[in-house]
Amino acid sequence: MSAIGMLDLRAEYAELRATIDQAMQRVLDSGHFILGPEGEALETEIAARVGVAHAVAVASGTDALHLALRAAGVPTRYATGFAMQEYSALEEAYVVRARHAHSWTRAWVDGRWIEIDTTPPDWFGVEEKRAPLWQGLSDLLRWAGFRWSQRAPLEAGAGAYALLAVLVAILVWRLLRGRRTARAAISLNVSLEVGL
């Protein structure tokens, strides 16, 4: 018994490269990235190959499931949002990143909405491996910036203001004393130079 080989997309692309590149260029030139003449041609060709009157091209398995359930008469909703699976111990909260964007189908079954998701259960692990190496440092800096922006105005009692006044008085005294000392040293140097 021999193993079934995996689909080799590089070999498939190499074989069909000219056709695929021309089709991509036609889409780019037309500016119709969804629907448009290329999408209609694809749907017509799929319908003819399958032997049905109509076919609908969709972007994902979730889209296909959503339309199939609707065609079967099951009320559905297309839901979009974010999958909250990454917990940050630093913030003590879940982190939501752009790569956590997600979509799924909700179907009305037996008097309640249930979630139906075609996404493989390990997708989050795959996305996590693609995270940049500096993500931890970036998270720390963003967290520190957020905490800094959320700081409360300084509120101090009478004792703190008295201490501040004493410290300012000492600073002013030291600055003035330093100027007097500098002036005295200059006048001493001048008198010594004159006396020589």
Sequence and secondary structure as in RCSB ss.txt:
>XXXX:A:sequence
MSAIGMLDLRAEYAELRATIDQAMQRVLDSGHFILGPEGEALETEIAARVGVAHAVAVASGTDALHLALRAAGVP
TRYATGFAMQEYSALEEAYVVRARHAHSWTRAWVDGRWIEIDTTPPDWFGVEEKRAPLWQGLSDLLRWAGFRWSQ
RAPLEAGAGAYALLAVLVAILVWRLLRGRRTARAAISLNVSLEVGL
>XXXX:A:secstr
        HHHHHHHHHHHHHHHHHHHHHHT SSSHHHHHHHHHHHHHHHT S     SSHHHHHHHHHHHTT  
EEEEEEE   EEETTTTEEE  GGGEEEEEEEEETTEEEEE  S TTHHHHHHHTS TTHHHHHHHHHHHHHHHT
       HHHHHHHHHHHHHHHHHHHHHHHHHHHHHHHHHHHHHH 
